Amino acid sequence: MLPPAPALVTTAGGFLLVLSIVVPVAGVLLAFVLGERYVRQVASTVVPVGLAIAFAVLVLLPRSDGHLVYLLGAWPPPLGVALRADGLSAVMLATTAVVICAVAIFAATDFRPQSVEARAPFAFWILLLAIWGALNTIFIAGDLFTLYVALELLTFAAVPLVSLDGRAETLRAALRYLLFALLGSVLYLMGTALLYGLYGTLDIALLSHRVNADSGVLIAAALMTTGLLAKTALFPLHLWLPPAHAGAPAAASAILSALVVKGSFFILVRLWFDVMPGLPGLAAAQLLAALGAGAILFGSVVALRQERLKLLIAYSTLAQIGYLFLMFPLAFGASGKLESDQALAGGLLQAVSHATAKAAMFMAVGSIYAGLGHDRITGLCGVARALPLSVLAFAIGGIALMGVQPSGASFAKELLLQETARTGQWWWAIVLQAGGMFTTAYVVLVLSHALAPSDQPIVLVGPAPLSRDLAALVLALCSLFLGLLPWDSYLPAPSDAASKLFGIDALSKLLLPVLGGAALAILLSPWPHPLGSSAAWKALMRVVGPLRRGCLRFGSLIERGDEVLRQWSAAGISLLLVSLLLAASMLAAN
């Protein structure tokens, strides 16, 4: 966690925090000066430098007692602004740098400046660096207003990525994203103004020593939390997420899913765990986790009903976002405060694992779309032979998300399951296991089509550069082996949880999600299976046919409900209800 209020001096190596912001911002300015002819060269220079800075922070942090601080202008808060980094910040800085680097390699062939009229490459590289700078600011900012400014910069850099091709439908999706994100910004800013009016400072470390259970503080917390949930696209506030992914380029979708939604989630973690760990109350935390459980159910069921592979991955992002919020009720200790470091470590590990795996999956889908000219799931038969590296990257990313050892998701799940046993909240263990089954279901669904033989030879309509597939594959492998990294230096992750990733017990825990996921893929997907004409499949359908028809009707109801929730009127009502429920639960707890 962040250092206490008295630690208000610049530490050795604190200048790295400034560089993590200055380098991508300088890249943006330099690209504007040099023009679009050199924009890719500027990005290619900035990316490795930013990667080196992020890993330098990662190396230096344990030698600085787990904290880096830089006072801008040497003025301490509340008069000045402080940049601070702890283990959570360092991990997210490194994750962002790795994903940005992989996406830059992947996008190098798609966004190559070719002529003066081609504006998309110039816009993409500028926006990529701008998003990087905004995210780094979020991870190291020490006060709530700097976080607000960085969050707005992140939004205004992410929205144009949705509409790079300029088509009418992508412009509508970008406008929808912008308007809903601005609603979230207004709520966050209102809460920030309330806190400043009450305490005269927005510095996180100072506020953590001053806030108390006043009604104004609780209302501010409810407003800020709701605004951040809208930007994170947590169910039922996911109005903008599916349309934004539908028409965005693969590289843009990878950034949106892997990194952009993590910015608002990280601010929420800072708000609950650092600013007011004893104020939200268990009821509000249970509400957040309930919304996360709803996201897992709705997102997974609708994902299994998608005809397009990219939309399947987009809805799986909605489901995986829900996973991140299961840690909040599990983090409450006997004192009624958010004090469980193990639950926090599990949630952040899940965020890192999702970032690397989901970016790899979107990049792999982009390669498949470029090669086949479509991403229809039922038309993927034979693609594993035609595009083996793309399918392999997708498969490894999906397997990592399923929680196969030694992935980061398996480590995170083990930490959270231990917390369900410690706190006696067994119902969240059921949600965790069900989420693993749903993740397995849509991965199995895609791979069953991709690995099936094709009736006719596949003719690729576009090139399949090796660098694109290798970038996605390396990122997927990073997610798969995250559980082997020494997290103890950065996150409060106990070593005994890591030891439980292996052995007979771990394999038995994996068997249930795999078998359950295969069953869910059969029962909930309405599309013809590639083995549909085989005798074994027909015999299976005779046994499970009535159950499958009932599950398909259930899936249809969920899908129609999702369509209703993504209407503006329903989204506005949901936004109001979530804020009221959060405020009521916090006030009741205090």
ChimeraX attribute file (.defattr): number of C-alpha atoms within 10 A of each C-alpha:
attribute: neighborCount
match mode: 1-to-1
recipient: residues
	/A:1	17
	/A:2	23
	/A:3	18
	/A:4	13
	/A:5	14
	/A:6	9
	/A:7	13
	/A:8	18
	/A:9	15
	/A:10	19
	/A:11	15
	/A:12	14
	/A:13	16
	/A:14	22
	/A:15	17
	/A:16	18
	/A:17	25
	/A:18	18
	/A:19	18
	/A:20	25
	/A:21	20
	/A:22	16
	/A:23	18
	/A:24	26
	/A:25	20
	/A:26	17
	/A:27	23
	/A:28	22
	/A:29	15
	/A:30	16
	/A:31	22
	/A:32	14
	/A:33	11
	/A:34	11
	/A:35	14
	/A:36	24
	/A:37	16
	/A:38	17
	/A:39	25
	/A:40	22
	/A:41	12
	/A:42	23
	/A:43	23
	/A:44	17
	/A:45	12
	/A:46	19
	/A:47	23
	/A:48	15
	/A:49	16
	/A:50	27
	/A:51	20
	/A:52	14
	/A:53	20
	/A:54	26
	/A:55	18
	/A:56	15
	/A:57	26
	/A:58	23
	/A:59	13
	/A:60	18
	/A:61	22
	/A:62	15
	/A:63	12
	/A:64	15
	/A:65	11
	/A:66	19
	/A:67	22
	/A:68	30
	/A:69	27
	/A:70	26
	/A:71	21
	/A:72	15
	/A:73	9
	/A:74	13
	/A:75	15
	/A:76	18
	/A:77	20
	/A:78	13
	/A:79	9
	/A:80	12
	/A:81	21
	/A:82	26
	/A:83	22
	/A:84	25
	/A:85	26
	/A:86	24
	/A:87	23
	/A:88	23
	/A:89	25
	/A:90	28
	/A:91	23
	/A:92	27
	/A:93	28
	/A:94	22
	/A:95	22
	/A:96	27
	/A:97	25
	/A:98	22
	/A:99	24
	/A:100	26
	/A:101	21
	/A:102	26
	/A:103	24
	/A:104	23
	/A:105	20
	/A:106	26
	/A:107	22
	/A:108	18
	/A:109	12
	/A:110	15
	/A:111	19
	/A:112	19
	/A:113	19
	/A:114	11
	/A:115	10
	/A:116	10
	/A:117	7
	/A:118	13
	/A:119	15
	/A:120	19
	/A:121	22
	/A:122	21
	/A:123	17
	/A:124	24
	/A:125	26
	/A:126	25
	/A:127	21
	/A:128	22
	/A:129	27
	/A:130	24
	/A:131	29
	/A:132	27
	/A:133	25
	/A:134	24
	/A:135	29
	/A:136	28
	/A:137	26
	/A:138	29
	/A:139	25
	/A:140	28
	/A:141	24
	/A:142	26
	/A:143	24
	/A:144	26
	/A:145	20
	/A:146	19
	/A:147	21
	/A:148	19
	/A:149	16
	/A:150	23
	/A:151	25
	/A:152	16
	/A:153	17
	/A:154	24
	/A:155	23
	/A:156	17
	/A:157	21
	/A:158	24
	/A:159	22
	/A:160	22
	/A:161	25
	/A:162	26
	/A:163	23
	/A:164	20
	/A:165	16
	/A:166	12
	/A:167	10
	/A:168	10
	/A:169	16
	/A:170	22
	/A:171	19
	/A:172	16
	/A:173	23
	/A:174	25
	/A:175	18
	/A:176	19
	/A:177	24
	/A:178	19
	/A:179	12
	/A:180	22
	/A:181	25
	/A:182	18
	/A:183	17
	/A:184	22
	/A:185	24
	/A:186	14
	/A:187	21
	/A:188	23
	/A:189	19
	/A:190	16
	/A:191	24
	/A:192	22
	/A:193	16
	/A:194	18
	/A:195	22
	/A:196	15
	/A:197	12
	/A:198	14
	/A:199	13
	/A:200	12
	/A:201	20
	/A:202	23
	/A:203	24
	/A:204	26
	/A:205	22
	/A:206	19
	/A:207	21
	/A:208	19
	/A:209	13
	/A:210	13
	/A:211	18
	/A:212	15
	/A:213	15
	/A:214	13
	/A:215	13
	/A:216	16
	/A:217	23
	/A:218	26
	/A:219	22
	/A:220	22
	/A:221	30
	/A:222	27
	/A:223	28
	/A:224	24
	/A:225	27
	/A:226	29
	/A:227	29
	/A:228	26
	/A:229	25
	/A:230	27
	/A:231	28
	/A:232	26
	/A:233	25
	/A:234	29
	/A:235	29
	/A:236	22
	/A:237	26
	/A:238	24
	/A:239	27
	/A:240	24
	/A:241	25
	/A:242	20
	/A:243	21
	/A:244	27
	/A:245	26
	/A:246	21
	/A:247	22
	/A:248	22
	/A:249	19
	/A:250	26
	/A:251	27
	/A:252	28
	/A:253	27
	/A:254	29
	/A:255	25
	/A:256	25
	/A:257	26
	/A:258	27
	/A:259	27
	/A:260	25
	/A:261	25
	/A:262	25
	/A:263	26
	/A:264	27
	/A:265	24
	/A:266	20
	/A:267	21
	/A:268	21
	/A:269	19
	/A:270	21
	/A:271	18
	/A:272	19
	/A:273	24
	/A:274	20
	/A:275	25
	/A:276	23
	/A:277	20
	/A:278	22
	/A:279	24
	/A:280	27
	/A:281	21
	/A:282	22
	/A:283	17
	/A:284	23
	/A:285	24
	/A:286	19
	/A:287	19
	/A:288	25
	/A:289	23
	/A:290	19
	/A:291	21
	/A:292	26
	/A:293	26
	/A:294	19
	/A:295	29
	/A:296	29
	/A:297	21
	/A:298	23
	/A:299	28
	/A:300	27
	/A:301	29
	/A:302	25
	/A:303	30
	/A:304	30
	/A:305	21
	/A:306	21
	/A:307	17
	/A:308	16
	/A:309	24
	/A:310	27
	/A:311	23
	/A:312	24
	/A:313	28
	/A:314	26
	/A:315	26
	/A:316	27
	/A:317	28
	/A:318	29
	/A:319	28
	/A:320	27
	/A:321	27
	/A:322	27
	/A:323	25
	/A:324	24
	/A:325	24
	/A:326	27
	/A:327	29
	/A:328	23
	/A:329	26
	/A:330	29
	/A:331	27
	/A:332	22
	/A:333	15
	/A:334	9
	/A:335	8
	/A:336	15
	/A:337	18
	/A:338	26
	/A:339	17
	/A:340	19
	/A:341	17
	/A:342	22
	/A:343	28
	/A:344	26
	/A:345	25
	/A:346	30
	/A:347	25
	/A:348	24
	/A:349	29
	/A:350	26
	/A:351	26
	/A:352	25
	/A:353	30
	/A:354	28
	/A:355	29
	/A:356	32
	/A:357	35
	/A:358	32
	/A:359	30
	/A:360	37
	/A:361	28
	/A:362	29
	/A:363	32
	/A:364	32
	/A:365	23
	/A:366	25
	/A:367	27
	/A:368	28
	/A:369	19
	/A:370	18
	/A:371	22
	/A:372	21
	/A:373	14
	/A:374	17
	/A:375	20
	/A:376	15
	/A:377	21
	/A:378	18
	/A:379	16
	/A:380	24
	/A:381	22
	/A:382	19
	/A:383	25
	/A:384	20
	/A:385	16
	/A:386	19
	/A:387	20
	/A:388	16
	/A:389	21
	/A:390	27
	/A:391	25
	/A:392	19
	/A:393	27
	/A:394	29
	/A:395	22
	/A:396	25
	/A:397	32
	/A:398	28
	/A:399	22
	/A:400	28
	/A:401	27
	/A:402	26
	/A:403	28
	/A:404	25
	/A:405	24
	/A:406	19
	/A:407	30
	/A:408	31
	/A:409	31
	/A:410	29
	/A:411	28
	/A:412	28
	/A:413	26
	/A:414	20
	/A:415	25
	/A:416	27
	/A:417	21
	/A:418	17
	/A:419	24
	/A:420	22
	/A:421	13
	/A:422	12
	/A:423	14
	/A:424	12
	/A:425	14
	/A:426	13
	/A:427	9
	/A:428	23
	/A:429	19
	/A:430	13
	/A:431	20
	/A:432	20
	/A:433	18
	/A:434	19
	/A:435	24
	/A:436	27
	/A:437	26
	/A:438	29
	/A:439	28
	/A:440	25
	/A:441	29
	/A:442	28
	/A:443	25
	/A:444	22
	/A:445	21
	/A:446	22
	/A:447	20
	/A:448	19
	/A:449	22
	/A:450	24
	/A:451	17
	/A:452	17
	/A:453	17
	/A:454	17
	/A:455	8
	/A:456	8
	/A:457	11
	/A:458	16
	/A:459	11
	/A:460	16
	/A:461	12
	/A:462	13
	/A:463	10
	/A:464	18
	/A:465	12
	/A:466	12
	/A:467	15
	/A:468	24
	/A:469	27
	/A:470	19
	/A:471	22
	/A:472	34
	/A:473	26
	/A:474	18
	/A:475	27
	/A:476	31
	/A:477	18
	/A:478	21
	/A:479	27
	/A:480	28
	/A:481	17
	/A:482	22
	/A:483	23
	/A:484	15
	/A:485	11
	/A:486	12
	/A:487	18
	/A:488	12
	/A:489	15
	/A:490	19
	/A:491	21
	/A:492	18
	/A:493	22
	/A:494	14
	/A:495	11
	/A:496	9
	/A:497	18
	/A:498	21
	/A:499	13
	/A:500	16
	/A:501	23
	/A:502	12
	/A:503	10
	/A:504	10
	/A:505	10
	/A:506	16
	/A:507	13
	/A:508	10
	/A:509	14
	/A:510	19
	/A:511	13
	/A:512	15
	/A:513	24
	/A:514	21
	/A:515	13
	/A:516	17
	/A:517	25
	/A:518	19
	/A:519	17
	/A:520	23
	/A:521	24
	/A:522	20
	/A:523	22
	/A:524	26
	/A:525	23
	/A:526	19
	/A:527	14
	/A:528	11
	/A:529	15
	/A:530	19
	/A:531	14
	/A:532	11
	/A:533	10
	/A:534	9
	/A:535	10
	/A:536	10
	/A:537	13
	/A:538	13
	/A:539	11
	/A:540	11
	/A:541	16
	/A:542	9
	/A:543	10
	/A:544	12
	/A:545	14
	/A:546	12
	/A:547	12
	/A:548	19
	/A:549	14
	/A:550	13
	/A:551	19
	/A:552	18
	/A:553	13
	/A:554	13
	/A:555	23
	/A:556	17
	/A:557	13
	/A:558	17
	/A:559	19
	/A:560	11
	/A:561	13
	/A:562	18
	/A:563	12
	/A:564	14
	/A:565	20
	/A:566	20
	/A:567	12
	/A:568	14
	/A:569	11
	/A:570	16
	/A:571	21
	/A:572	16
	/A:573	12
	/A:574	17
	/A:575	20
	/A:576	13
	/A:577	13
	/A:578	22
	/A:579	20
	/A:580	16
	/A:581	16
	/A:582	25
	/A:583	23
	/A:584	16
	/A:585	20
	/A:586	24
	/A:587	21
	/A:588	12
	/A:589	15
	/A:590	14
